[in-house]
Amino acid sequence: MLEQLAFDERRLRQVLSALDCGAAEILVRGVAIDPDALRRRLRLRGSRPLAVVITRIGAGSLSHVTAYVCRPSR
């Protein structure tokens, strides 16, 4: 895992840009986010492929959405 952050689209874009990400495999669990639409909005321009896992941690009012930026498994 390279980065862990509370999910915020603008912050995620900054982190991916700083890591020179040009392609992202986006995995979503327990959150109503369209991975393809998010990938387009991130406007990735780097050269490095990365994986992003976006998931809900916790339950009910105590839950929060977290994004993990990782190296791809392949």
DSSP file (Angstrom, degrees, kcal/mol; ACC not computed):
  #  RESIDUE AA STRUCTURE BP1 BP2  ACC     N-H-->O    O-->H-N    N-H-->O    O-->H-N    TCO  KAPPA ALPHA  PHI   PSI    X-CA   Y-CA   Z-CA
    1    1 A M              0   0    0      0, 0.0    69,-0.3     0, 0.0     3,-0.1   0.000 360.0 360.0 360.0 131.7    0.0    0.0    0.0
    2    2 A L        +     0   0    0     67,-3.1     2,-0.3     1,-0.3    68,-0.2   0.823 360.0   5.7 -95.6 -38.7    1.4    3.4   -1.0
    3    3 A E  E     -A   69   0A   0     66,-1.8    66,-2.8     2,-0.0     2,-0.4  -0.995  51.4-164.2-147.6 148.3   -1.2    5.7    0.5
    4    4 A Q  E     +A   68   0A   0     -2,-0.3     2,-0.3    64,-0.2    64,-0.2  -0.997  26.2 157.5-131.3 130.1   -4.3    5.6    2.7
    5    5 A L  E     -A   67   0A   0     62,-2.5    62,-3.3    -2,-0.4     2,-0.2  -0.996  49.3 -95.5-150.5 153.4   -6.7    8.6    2.8
    6    6 A A  E     -A   66   0A   0     -2,-0.3     2,-0.3    60,-0.2    60,-0.3  -0.526  63.9 -95.5 -63.3 134.4  -10.3    9.5    3.6
    7    7 A F        +     0   0    0     58,-2.5     2,-0.3    -2,-0.2    58,-0.2  -0.378  63.8 147.4 -66.2 120.8  -12.0    9.5    0.2
    8    8 A D     >  -     0   0    0     -2,-0.3     4,-3.0     1,-0.1     5,-0.2  -0.915  42.8-141.0-148.7 123.2  -12.2   12.9   -1.4
    9    9 A E  H  > S+     0   0    0     -2,-0.3     4,-2.3     1,-0.2     5,-0.1   0.882 101.6  48.0 -57.4 -43.2  -12.0   13.1   -5.1
   10   10 A R  H  > S+     0   0    0      2,-0.2     4,-1.9     1,-0.2    -1,-0.2   0.925 114.1  46.3 -64.6 -44.8   -9.8   16.2   -5.2
   11   11 A R  H  > S+     0   0    0      2,-0.2     4,-2.4     1,-0.2    -2,-0.2   0.897 111.3  52.4 -65.2 -40.4   -7.4   14.8   -2.7
   12   12 A L  H  X S+     0   0    0     -4,-3.0     4,-2.7     1,-0.2     5,-0.2   0.911 107.7  52.1 -62.1 -42.0   -7.2   11.4   -4.5
   13   13 A R  H  X S+     0   0    0     -4,-2.3     4,-2.2    -5,-0.2    -1,-0.2   0.908 110.3  49.0 -59.2 -42.9   -6.4   13.3   -7.8
   14   14 A Q  H  X S+     0   0    0     -4,-1.9     4,-2.4     2,-0.2    -2,-0.2   0.918 112.2  47.5 -63.7 -44.4   -3.6   15.1   -6.0
   15   15 A V  H  X S+     0   0    0     -4,-2.4     4,-1.6     2,-0.2    -2,-0.2   0.932 113.2  47.6 -63.9 -46.2   -2.1   11.9   -4.5
   16   16 A L  H  <>S+     0   0    0     -4,-2.7     5,-2.8     1,-0.2    -1,-0.2   0.880 112.1  50.4 -64.6 -37.3   -2.3   10.0   -7.8
   17   17 A S  H ><5S+     0   0    0     -4,-2.2     3,-1.6    -5,-0.2    -1,-0.2   0.920 108.9  51.1 -64.9 -43.6   -0.7   12.9   -9.7
   18   18 A A  H 3<5S+     0   0    0     -4,-2.4    -1,-0.2     1,-0.3    -2,-0.2   0.803 109.8  51.0 -63.6 -29.0    2.1   13.0   -7.1
   19   19 A L  T 3<5S-     0   0    0     -4,-1.6    -1,-0.3    -5,-0.2    -2,-0.2   0.316 115.3-117.8 -90.3   7.7    2.7    9.3   -7.6
   20   20 A D  T < 5 +     0   0    0     -3,-1.6    28,-2.8     1,-0.2    27,-1.2   0.851  48.3 178.2  60.5  38.7    2.8    9.7  -11.4
   21   21 A C  E   < +b   48   0A   0     -5,-2.8    25,-2.0    25,-0.2    24,-0.6  -0.582  19.6 165.3 -77.6 128.5   -0.3    7.6  -12.0
   22   22 A G  E    S+     0   0A   0     26,-2.4     2,-0.3     1,-0.4    -1,-0.2   0.583  70.0  27.8-114.3 -19.7   -1.3    7.3  -15.6
   23   23 A A  E     -b   49   0A   0     25,-1.1    27,-2.6     2,-0.0     2,-0.4  -0.994  67.8-165.8-143.9 136.4   -3.7    4.3  -15.3
   24   24 A A  E     -b   50   0A   0     -2,-0.3     2,-0.7    25,-0.2    27,-0.2  -0.984  16.7-151.3-130.2 129.8   -5.8    3.2  -12.3
   25   25 A E  E     -b   51   0A   0     25,-2.3    27,-3.0    -2,-0.4     2,-0.6  -0.889  27.5-158.0 -90.2 115.3   -7.6    0.0  -11.6
   26   26 A I  E     -b   52   0A   0     -2,-0.7     2,-0.5    25,-0.2    27,-0.2  -0.875  11.6-172.7-106.8 121.0  -10.4    1.2   -9.4
   27   27 A L  E     -b   53   0A   0     25,-3.1    27,-3.1    -2,-0.6     2,-0.4  -0.941   5.2-166.6-112.1 130.7  -12.1   -1.3   -7.0
   28   28 A V  E     +b   54   0A   0     -2,-0.5     2,-0.4    25,-0.2    27,-0.2  -0.965   8.0 179.4-123.3 131.9  -15.2   -0.2   -5.1
   29   29 A R  E    S-b   55   0A   0     25,-2.5    27,-1.2    -2,-0.4     3,-0.1  -0.979  70.4  -9.6-134.6 121.3  -16.8   -2.0   -2.2
   30   30 A G  S    S+     0   0    0     -2,-0.4     2,-0.4    25,-0.2    25,-0.1   0.646 107.6 101.0  74.0  16.2  -19.9   -0.8   -0.2
   31   31 A V  S    S-     0   0    0     23,-0.2     2,-1.9     2,-0.1    -1,-0.2  -0.994  75.3-125.6-135.5 139.3  -19.9    2.7   -1.8
   32   32 A A        +     0   0    0     -2,-0.4     2,-0.4    -3,-0.1    -3,-0.0  -0.525  62.9 130.1 -85.4  73.7  -22.1    4.0   -4.7
   33   33 A I        -     0   0    0     -2,-1.9    -2,-0.1    21,-0.1     3,-0.1  -0.993  56.1-134.8-127.5 133.3  -19.3    5.2   -6.9
   34   34 A D     >  -     0   0    0     -2,-0.4     4,-2.5     1,-0.2     5,-0.2  -0.791  14.2-155.4 -86.4 111.4  -19.0    4.3  -10.6
   35   35 A P  H  > S+     0   0    0      0, 0.0     4,-2.5     0, 0.0    -1,-0.2   0.868  90.9  50.7 -57.6 -39.7  -15.4    3.3  -11.2
   36   36 A D  H  > S+     0   0    0      2,-0.2     4,-1.8     1,-0.2     5,-0.1   0.916 112.2  46.1 -66.3 -42.7  -15.4    4.2  -14.9
   37   37 A A  H  > S+     0   0    0      2,-0.2     4,-2.1     1,-0.2    -1,-0.2   0.904 113.2  50.0 -66.1 -41.0  -16.8    7.7  -14.3
   38   38 A L  H  X S+     0   0    0     -4,-2.5     4,-1.9     1,-0.2    -2,-0.2   0.921 107.4  54.3 -62.9 -43.7  -14.4    8.3  -11.4
   39   39 A R  H  X>S+     0   0    0     -4,-2.5     4,-0.7     1,-0.2     5,-0.5   0.901 109.5  47.9 -57.9 -42.3  -11.5    7.3  -13.6
   40   40 A R  H ><5S+     0   0    0     -4,-1.8     3,-0.8     1,-0.2    -1,-0.2   0.909 111.1  50.6 -64.8 -41.8  -12.5    9.8  -16.3
   41   41 A R  H 3<5S+     0   0    0     -4,-2.1    -1,-0.2     1,-0.2    -2,-0.2   0.786 100.8  63.3 -68.6 -26.1  -12.9   12.6  -13.7
   42   42 A L  H 3<5S-     0   0    0     -4,-1.9    -1,-0.2    -5,-0.2    -2,-0.2   0.745  89.2-152.5 -71.5 -22.1   -9.5   11.9  -12.2
   43   43 A R  T <<5 -     0   0    0     -3,-0.8     2,-0.2    -4,-0.7    -3,-0.1   0.939  14.5-158.5  50.6  59.4   -7.8   12.9  -15.5
   44   44 A L      < +     0   0    0     -5,-0.5   -22,-0.2     1,-0.1    -1,-0.2  -0.501  25.7 165.1 -74.3 133.1   -4.7   10.7  -15.0
   45   45 A R        +     0   0    0    -24,-0.6   -23,-0.3    -2,-0.2    -1,-0.1   0.300  38.7 100.8-131.7   7.2   -1.7   11.8  -17.1
   46   46 A G  S    S-     0   0    0    -25,-2.0   -25,-0.2     2,-0.1   -26,-0.1   0.121  71.6-118.5 -83.0-160.8    1.3   10.0  -15.6
   47   47 A S  S    S+     0   0    0    -27,-1.2   -26,-0.2   -25,-0.1   -27,-0.1   0.421  79.0  89.8-120.8  -3.2    3.2    6.9  -16.6
   48   48 A R  E     -b   21   0A   0    -28,-2.8   -26,-2.4   -29,-0.0   -25,-1.1  -0.840  66.0-136.7-106.9 130.1    2.7    4.5  -13.7
   49   49 A P  E     +b   23   0A   0      0, 0.0     2,-0.3     0, 0.0   -25,-0.2  -0.677  32.1 171.1 -81.7 136.6   -0.2    2.0  -13.3
   50   50 A L  E     -b   24   0A   0    -27,-2.6   -25,-2.3    -2,-0.4     2,-0.4  -0.906  28.1-127.1-137.2 165.7   -1.7    1.9   -9.8
   51   51 A A  E     -bC  25  70A   0     19,-2.9    19,-3.2    -2,-0.3     2,-0.4  -0.929  16.7-162.0-114.8 142.4   -4.7    0.3   -8.1
   52   52 A V  E     -bC  26  69A   0    -27,-3.0   -25,-3.1    -2,-0.4     2,-0.5  -0.991   0.9-165.8-125.5 124.5   -7.2    2.2   -6.0
   53   53 A V  E     -bC  27  68A   0     15,-2.7    15,-2.8    -2,-0.4     2,-0.5  -0.952   4.5-170.9-110.7 122.7   -9.5    0.5   -3.5
   54   54 A I  E     +bC  28  67A   0    -27,-3.1   -25,-2.5    -2,-0.5     2,-0.3  -0.964  19.4 158.0-115.8 121.6  -12.4    2.6   -2.2
   55   55 A T  E     -bC  29  66A   0     11,-2.4    11,-2.8    -2,-0.5     2,-0.5  -0.962  42.6-112.7-144.3 157.2  -14.4    1.0    0.6
   56   56 A R  E     - C   0  65A   0    -27,-1.2     2,-0.5    -2,-0.3     9,-0.2  -0.794  29.4-157.7 -90.3 129.9  -16.7    1.9    3.5
   57   57 A I  E     + C   0  64A   0      7,-3.3     7,-2.1    -2,-0.5     2,-0.1  -0.938  56.6   1.4-110.0 128.1  -15.2    1.2    6.9
   58   58 A G  S    S-     0   0    0     -2,-0.5     2,-0.3     5,-0.2     5,-0.1  -0.365  82.2 -87.3  92.4-174.7  -17.5    0.7    9.9
   59   59 A A  S >  S-     0   0    0     -2,-0.1     3,-1.3     4,-0.1     4,-0.1  -0.965  72.4 -11.2-138.2 152.5  -21.3    0.7   10.0
   60   60 A G  G >  S-     0   0    0     -2,-0.3     3,-1.5     1,-0.2     0, 0.0  -0.257 122.9 -13.5  64.4-143.0  -24.1    3.1   10.4
   61   61 A S  G 3  S+     0   0    0      1,-0.3    -1,-0.2     3,-0.0    -3,-0.0   0.646 134.4  60.7 -71.2 -14.1  -23.4    6.7   11.4
   62   62 A L  G <  S+     0   0    0     -3,-1.3    -1,-0.3     2,-0.0    -2,-0.2   0.451  82.8 108.8 -91.0  -0.3  -19.8    5.8   12.5
   63   63 A S    <   -     0   0    0     -3,-1.5     2,-0.3    -5,-0.1    -5,-0.2  -0.368  43.7-177.9 -78.0 156.3  -18.8    4.6    9.0
   64   64 A H  E     - C   0  57A   0     -7,-2.1    -7,-3.3    -2,-0.1     2,-0.5  -0.981  27.6-114.3-148.4 156.4  -16.5    6.5    6.7
   65   65 A V  E     - C   0  56A   0     -2,-0.3   -58,-2.5    -9,-0.2     2,-0.4  -0.818  32.7-171.7 -98.8 128.8  -15.2    6.0    3.2
   66   66 A T  E     -AC   6  55A   0    -11,-2.8   -11,-2.4    -2,-0.5     2,-0.4  -0.924  11.6-151.2-121.8 143.4  -11.5    5.3    2.8
   67   67 A A  E     -AC   5  54A   0    -62,-3.3   -62,-2.5    -2,-0.4     2,-0.5  -0.952   7.1-163.7-114.4 134.5   -9.3    5.1   -0.3
   68   68 A Y  E     -AC   4  53A   0    -15,-2.8   -15,-2.7    -2,-0.4     2,-0.6  -0.974   5.8-155.5-116.0 127.0   -6.2    2.9   -0.5
   69   69 A V  E     +AC   3  52A   0    -66,-2.8   -67,-3.1    -2,-0.5   -66,-1.8  -0.915  27.8 164.3-104.4 124.3   -3.7    3.5   -3.3
   70   70 A C  E     - C   0  51A   0    -19,-3.2   -19,-2.9    -2,-0.6     3,-0.1  -0.825  43.8 -91.8-133.8 166.6   -1.6    0.4   -4.0
   71   71 A R        -     0   0    0     -2,-0.3   -21,-0.2   -21,-0.2     2,-0.0  -0.593  57.4-100.0 -72.7 145.5    0.7   -1.2   -6.6
   72   72 A P        -     0   0    0      0, 0.0    -1,-0.1     0, 0.0   -21,-0.0  -0.347  23.3-126.5 -67.7 152.9   -1.3   -3.3   -9.1
   73   73 A S              0   0    0      1,-0.2    -2,-0.0    -3,-0.1   -23,-0.0   0.665 360.0 360.0 -75.8 -16.1   -1.3   -7.0   -8.5
   74   74 A R              0   0    0      0, 0.0    -1,-0.2     0, 0.0    -3,-0.0   0.437 360.0 360.0-102.6 360.0   -0.2   -7.8  -12.1
